[in-house]
Amino acid sequence: MQTGGGEVLDFALGKAAASPTLTVATEGWPPNVAKATTLLRPRGVAVVAAPEDAPLPFADAAFDLVTSRHPVAPNWPEIARVLQPGGTYFAQHVGPRSVFELVEHFLGPLPAEQSAARHPDRERAGAEAAGLDVVDLRAERLRIEFHDIGAVVHFLRKVVWMVPGFTVETYEPRLRALHERIESEGPFVAHSTRHLIDARKPKQAR
């Protein structure tokens, strides 16, 4: 689900001991649909254009495994619907307040509700409400160091949703302030949060 340009799935299939009988990838952004199709077609993977907030275009119980890496928002009812009884959802999600130290340097303090979004407890509750059993949930908080302002600019241009509308011209005063802080105090430290979730669809309906 939400395969992006298909690079992660392509890597995983390249490392797999055996190819699955059927593999399908979904993606909602048209440029990525085209990119993923070009990359994954040689591996026999069909790429289906599917908006992130729309029902998955597959029959009930179509798959024994659904996986994703950093989905925008997991659609738990749809994940549960397309899984076969006994099937697995296995994914890495972005956690709460990921790299917020950097985001709040540019945007100021964010609302408490936004800070609580993507919390693993919420995602556990969402999965369980959809009828899935969460058999493992592991959270990590990982250190990131920005050693110069060029790295900050590169990051914010690449991860465009962190500071929406970011340009050097718009945020020049904040960039200069951060540059001076790095020069005087050393690397700017932020933290990336992630959680790994393993959920199963019961073999018997409850």
Buried (B, 14 or more C-beta within 10 A) or exposed (E): BBBBBBBBBBEEBEEEEEEBEEBBBBBBBEEBBBBBBEBBEEBEBEBBBBEBEEEBEBEEEBBBEBBBBEBBEBBBBBBBBBBBEEBBBBBBBBBBBBBBBBBBBBBEEEEEEEBEBBBBEEBBEBBEEBBBEBEEBEBEEEEBEBEEBEBBBEBBEEBEEBBEEBEEEEBEEBBEEBBEBBEEEEBBEBBBBBBBBBBBBEEEEE
